[in-house]
Amino acid sequence: MGMRIKSLIAAIALIEAAPVVAAGGGEILWDTFGVPHVYAKTETGMFYGFGYAQAQAHANLLLHIYGESRARAAEYWGPKFEASDRWLIANGQPERAVTWYKAQAPQFRSDLDAFAAGINAYVASHRDRIDPEALKVGTISGIDVMAHAHRVMTYLYIASEQRVLGSAGAPGEGDDPATAIGDNDGSNAWAVSPARSASGHAMLLANPHLQWAPSWQTYFEANLTAPGFSVYGATQVGLPVLRFAFTRDVAFTNTVNTILGFTRYRLTASGDGYLLDGKPLAFRIEHKSYKVLQPDGSLKTVAFDQKFAVQGPVFDLPNGGGMIALRIAGLDRPGALSQYWEMGHARGWTDMQKALRRLQVPMFNIVYADKDGHILYLDNGILPKHSQGGDFATWAKPVAGDTSATIWHDVHGFDDLPKVFDPPSGFVQNTNDPPWVTSWPQPLDPRDFPAYVSVVGPMSLRSQMSVKLMSEGPKIDFDQFVAKKVTTRSLMADRLLPELIPLAENSGDPELRAAAALLKSWDHRYEPDAKAALLFETWATIFSPKSFTAQGNYREIWSAADPIATPAGLKDPQAAVAMLGQAIVRTRQLYGAVDRPFGTVSRFHLADTDLPGNGGFGGTGVFRTITWGPMNGGERTPVHGETWVSMVEFGTPMKAVGLMSYGNSSQPGSKHRGDQLPFLTSKTFRTLWTDRPEVEKHVEEITRF
């Protein structure tokens, strides 16, 4: 340990050592924002330290989501989790997790074991700090780590029960896989090449938007260092590798894409079986069971017979909707975690392309930049190859299951997928939209790809604002890059208020004229002191329902021929004015006054931190996305949006700023729950401390292992 660290020991809390494991020793320097900087003597030691760190920051959450991913949550916590357990068991996820774990290369399998060992070491030493309900999960194994990754990637993102069976979904999910991610959810990503960068160095924005309440979607920030390797970034709690990461050489991020990685086959019953190519076939039956905790503490065993057709497991759609078989792409590809690990080790584009070509990560756009100035957008995923053709809408719905002609047996390779590499525009962007307007001028033509790759449109207003921010003005320096990221301007307001305001000004209704004056004084930004923002937002929900996506009231609907300037205009001006009258009434009902300042209602409020909010719904064309929840106790707080943010510029020195909006710990009583909200309210960022000498200036705790 260096002299600088020795001089800090008297002023910091030295955490008791975790048990030594064969992976080797190391230490975790926890900085003043609760970010663990893991310095390990070996690769497996680094994974051990990362597991320990996740447990310290998120023990209750971490153990709980592992219990769910074991498909034993109902056994631990009761009937609330019965449906989740049954879905995983019916799909064979627990058995496949074992198979996938065994399929890992020996070194990476040891890494997974070490990550689990780190979790167990923390739990063993700090049981008094952990919810007894979470402790029911017991010892974590490398198989548990793989099971969780499999559940998250395959059965929450790709083929959740809600998406497949069409029941009420979790945030960001819906009945139709084509609209699985709403425009208020998802993520933002930018990559800028030297052609667009004022410094001549590439830049990258990583900006996922998922729910704020602690869940499997919660992000965790870390800096991981082992001999010859150091990476900084974030991942979802429970995953042992960073999914949003940068090194001195490369940077990459993810956004949820529209890739359709499963197919539902509508089966035709024939006696106790089903028809295929005119012949009756018997279902293959597997006997399965799970346990459910009862109120008296006993366990009830629930047994069921799971049917399988040729295509896959069979399920009944709700409300008498028929019987379907489910076929998921990528169940033979166990390498998503190791691919992310390989991506983090890339020294440049050659290495990164080799990692991406593995196509083990089942979905997510990947946006990339590197020290050599290369940038990339990739519509990544494991996409079934449909020899019959058809468009996205066709395969998003249940297809005929009585013919083998619809059964796919292959997937598209890397070269088939939409991608943009080093475009002349100097930038790529994505905000969960289809891949066609990844840059401007438009670099991809949907006609060059099978129609089932994605829908053509409409392009969201958030994505259009993203393109505008990247393409407007001269070359971008790093400060401008950051400033563009935090803009709260509404593109919807820019488009519609110039028409709406004069109409309301000419009204005979004094309330409408007053509303027009209020809207005219507004700069279209969702800032704390904005007195017209709530009124406009309320009007926008009436004008464009379904999370601001309905276009029936626009004069011009979205057009692929003019993708970043439509929809536009008021189809029925008088109806739009009448909607403003309705909005006046509704705004008073919701917020107490038409002109109430935005930040008095919209609050960044976690634990003891309560600050005025900024940012708005992505559906209104706001790039700084905050999805505000319903009013509760006189305020509303974020549901999704602005979780992890990192912005980097390659160069010497490398520039890196970021923020974990809700803080880097979910443990009760942690001072790192909500401690970063002051940055969010001021629209500023932390400097990300990547060099050890800089880290040592900001040490709060040390953990040795």
C-alpha positions, -999 to +999 in steps of 0.1 A: +000+000+000+014+034-010+022+061+016-007+083+005-031+055+014-013+048+047-018+085+057-056+081+051-062+051+073-066+072+105-093+093+088-114+066+072-134+035+082-114+003+076-138-025+068-130-059+082-113-082+057-134-106+038-121-142+038-091-149+015-099-170-015-077-188-040-084-160-065-058-138-047-060-107-027-068-070-034-086-041-020-117-019-027-113+018-023-148+033-018-149+069-029-171+096-014-200+088-037-200+051-027-183+040-059-161+009-054-127+010-071-116-026-070-078-033-073-071-070-075-040-091-080-057-115-103-087-115-127-107-138-104-098-116-075-113-086-093-146-106-098-145-115-061-141-078-052-169-068-075-193-093-060-183-081-025-189-045-035-223-052-050-234-070-018-222-041+003-242-015-017-273-036-026-274-067-004-312-068+001-319-062-035-291-085-048-302-115-028-338-109-036-333-108-074-311-139-072-339-157-053-363-147-081-338-158-108-335-192-091-373-196-097-377-201-059-391-167-049-425-181-041-408-206-018-390-178+000-416-151+000-450-164-009-477-164-037-468-130-050-439-146-069-457-178-080-463-166-116-427-155-121-414-189-108-438-208-130-428-189-161-391-196-156-397-233-147-420-238-176-394-224-200-366-246-185-346-216-173-332-233-141-318-263-160-305-242-188-286-220-164-267-250-152-259-260-188-248-225-197-226-223-166-209-255-175-204-242-211-183-213-200-145-214-205-128-226-173-113-191-165-146-173-169-164-200-149-139-194-122-147-157-125-184-163-119-176-185-089-154-157-075-181-131-080-205-153-060-178-159-034-174-122-029-212-118-023-211-147+002-182-132+020-199-099+026-232-116+036-214-139+061-197-109+078-227-085+078-258-106+084-270-080+109-272-054+081-293-075+058-330-080+057-338-115+072-362-121+044-334-116+019-311-140+039-335-168+031-318-172-003-287-186+014-254-191-003-249-178-039-231-198-065-218-192-100-248-210-113-270-184-096-251-156-113-257-173-147-293-180-139-299-143-131-282-132-163-303-157-183-335-145-166-327-108-173-316-112-209-341-138-220-371-138-198-373-101-188-360-083-218-366-107-248-395-129-238-411-118-206-444-134-197-461-100-202-448-097-237-455-133-247-489-137-232-501-101-233-509-096-197-504-063-179-467-056-183-440-041-162-427-006-171-414-006-206-434-036-217-467-040-234-491-065-251-474-061-285-437-068-288-436-041-315-443-015-288-425-032-259-405-001-250-425+031-247-410+063-258-408+075-221-386+046-212-355+031-228-322+049-232-302+076-250-268+071-267-245+093-288-211+087-304-192+115-320-162+110-343-133+134-350-151+147-380-177+163-357-156+168-326-138+201-320-109+184-302-104+158-330-111+131-305-141+107-303-168+111-276-195+088-262-226+093-242-241+064-222-275+072-208-299+043-200-333+051-187-350+025-165-371+025-134-360+043-102-375+019-077-350-007-067-354-038-089-335-060-114-332-028-135-312-009-109-277+002-120-244+000-101-213+020-109-178+006-104-142+008-114-125-026-119-087-030-121-066-062-124-031-066-139-030-052-174-067-042-173-089-014-160-125-005-169-150+020-155-188+020-159-220+005-148-242-026-150-274-038-135-272-052-100-265-089-101-245-089-133-208-096-129-197-076-160-201-039-170-226-033-198-219+004-200-182+009-199-151+027-210-113+022-209-084+042-222-090+025-255-128+020-261-162+030-248-196+014-254-231+016-243-265-001-249-300+010-257-330-013-259-338-020-295-368-033-314-353-067-323-379-095-322-361-124-307-390-148-303-419-161-323-453-172-310-470-200-330-508-203-328-515-240-325-545-259-338-558-285-313-563-321-325-577-343-297-551-341-269-525-329-293-520-304-321-519-304-359-487-299-379-487-302-417-520-319-416-510-346-392-519-348-355-490-348-331-489-355-294-475-330-270-443-338-252-450-336-215-426-326-187-437-329-151-426-298-132-433-283-098-424-254-074-431-246-038-451-217-023-447-204+012-480-204+031-492-180+058-486-206+085-449-210+073-454-243+056-446-250+020-471-261-005-459-280-036-476-270-068-472-296-096-480-290-132-475-307-166-457-285-191-466-292-227-441-289-256-448-287-293-422-290-320-417-252-318-412-250-280-432-248-247-469-243-250-490-217-232-526-206-232-533-170-241-555-152-216-592-146-221-597-177-243-572-164-268-560-198-279-529-219-275-494-209-285-460-224-287-430-202-279-397-203-298-369-181-286-337-174-305-303-177-287-311-205-262-280-222-276-258-192-271-246-190-235-220-163-239-236-129-233-216-123-201-183-134-216-190-113-247-194-081-226-162-091-207-144-095-240-158-061-252-143-045-221-109-059-230-109-046-266-079-024-274-096-009-306-120-017-334-104-049-345-108-064-311-143-050-306-155-063-340-143-097-331-163-096-298-194-083-315-193-109-342-199-136-315-235-124-313-241-138-279-259-108-265-295-114-275-307-078-280-297-041-274-283-015-298-246-011-292-231+023-297-193+025-296-164+049-299-126+045-295-093+063-291-086+059-328-117+079-337-140+051-348-177+052-340-203+025-345-241+020-342-251-017-343-287-030-342-274-060-322-292-091-314-300-127-321-326-124-349-345-154-363-341-158-401-376-161-416-373-178-450-409-169-458-402-132-454-430-111-440-428-078-421-422-070-384-459-068-376-465-102-390-439-119-368-448-097-338-482-115-336-488-152-333-482-169-366-497-201-380-484-230-360-500-258-380-473-257-407-436-264-405-430-236-431-432-210-404-407-227-381-373-209-383-341-229-377-314-203-382-305-167-371-289-138-389-252-132-386-234-100-377-230-090-414-268-091-418-276-066-391-282-029-396-251-010-386-234+024-392-196+027-390-178+060-392-205+079-411-197+112-430-220+131-406-195+123-377-221+110-353-245+082-345-274+083-321-301+061-307-330+065-284-347+031-288-360+039-322-357+016-352-322+019-368-331+039-399-323+074-387-293+066-367-275+096-382-283+125-405-284+125-435-301+091-432-274+064-436-296+033-438-324+023-461-350-001-447-354-016-481-319-030-479-330-054-450-357-079-445-389-062-435-391-082-402-358-066-390-378-036-376-407-013-382-400+017-404-416+042-381-429+064-367-397+080-353-402+093-318-400+130-310-372+122-285-352+106-313-358+135-335-346+159-308-315+137-304-307+140-341-312+178-340-289+182-310-262+162-327-265+178-361-270+215-351-242+240-349-205+238-356-182+211-343-189+200-308-164+204-279-168+184-247-185+212-228-211+216-256-215+178-256-224+179-220-247+210-224-266+193-252-271+163-230-289+182-203-313+203-225-349+201-213-365+217-244-396+201-258-397+195-295-434+191-293-438+225-278-415+240-305-437+225-332-472+232-319-472+263-297-465+287-325-499+277-340-518+272-308-509+304-290-523+329-316-555+309-317-559+312-279-549+348-280-579+356-303-603+337-281-632+355-264-625+334-233-603+354-209-589+322-194-577+310-228-561+344-234-543+342-201-532+307-209-518+319-242-499+346-225-485+321-200-474+297-228-459+326-248-437+335-219-423+300-217-390+290-235-403+254-239-379+240-213-388+218-183-370+238-156-379+243-120-391+279-125-411+272-157-447+283-150-462+271-182-446+236-184-473+218-164-501+234-185-484+224-217-477+189-205-514+185-195-525+198-229-501+175-247-516+144-229-550+154-243-538+163-277-516+132-281-527+104-258-510+070-253-479+085-238-478+113-264-476+089-293-511+092-309-510+113-340-546+117-348-547+154-339-516+164-360-522+180-394-492+160-408-485+126-393-450+111-393-435+105-427-405+084-437-399+110-464-395+137-438-386+118-406-372+146-384-398+172-392-430+153-387-455+150-371-464+187-372-493+211-372-528+212-358-553+192-378-583+209-362-573+243-347-605+249-329-604+214-313-568+221-302-580+253-285-609+234-268-583+209-255-564+239-240-596+248-221-598+212-208-561+214-199-566+245-179-593+228-158-573+196-154-540+215-145-558+232-117-573+200-104-539+182-105-516+209-094-537+236-077-529+264-102-524+268-139-491+286-135-476+266-107-438+264-111-427+231-125-402+223-097-426+228-069-446+198-081-419+177-098-394+167-072-361+148-070-370+133-036-352+102-022-345+095+014-337+129+031-329+147-002-358+167-017-350+191-045-368+207-074-368+186-106-362+193-142-366+172-174-397+158-189-415+130-208-395+117-238-427+115-258-429+153-258-395+154-275-374+160-244-340+145-245-333+148-208-360+122-200-378+120-167-410+100-166-429+116-137-451+095-116-486+104-104-492+130-077-486+117-042-486+138-011-485+171-031-456+161-053-446+137-081-412+120-084-394+101-111-406+067-122-380+062-150-353+081-168-319+096-162-304+068-142-267+061-151-250+088-173-214+088-184-198+111-210-162+105-222-138+121-246-107+103-257-075+122-255-046+129-231-059+132-205-092+114-211-122+134-200-149+115-181-179+128-162-210+110-150-238+105-125-258+078-109-289+098-104-305+079-075-272+071-059-250+040-058-266+021-030-302+008-022-294-004+013-316+011+040-298+039+058-271+042+032-259+078+027-254+070-009-291+067-016-301+100-032-267+117-024-262+125-061-295+143-066-280+178-061-261+172-094-293+161-111-312+192-100-283+215-111-278+197-144-241+190-136-220+159-134-193+144-112-158+139-125-153+102-127-121+093-109-103+067-129-066+070-119-056+056-085-038+088-073-070+107-079-091+080-062-069+081-032-078+118-026-114+108-022-114+076-002-142+070+023-137+034+032-113+005+024-121-031+021-092-056+019-096-091+006 
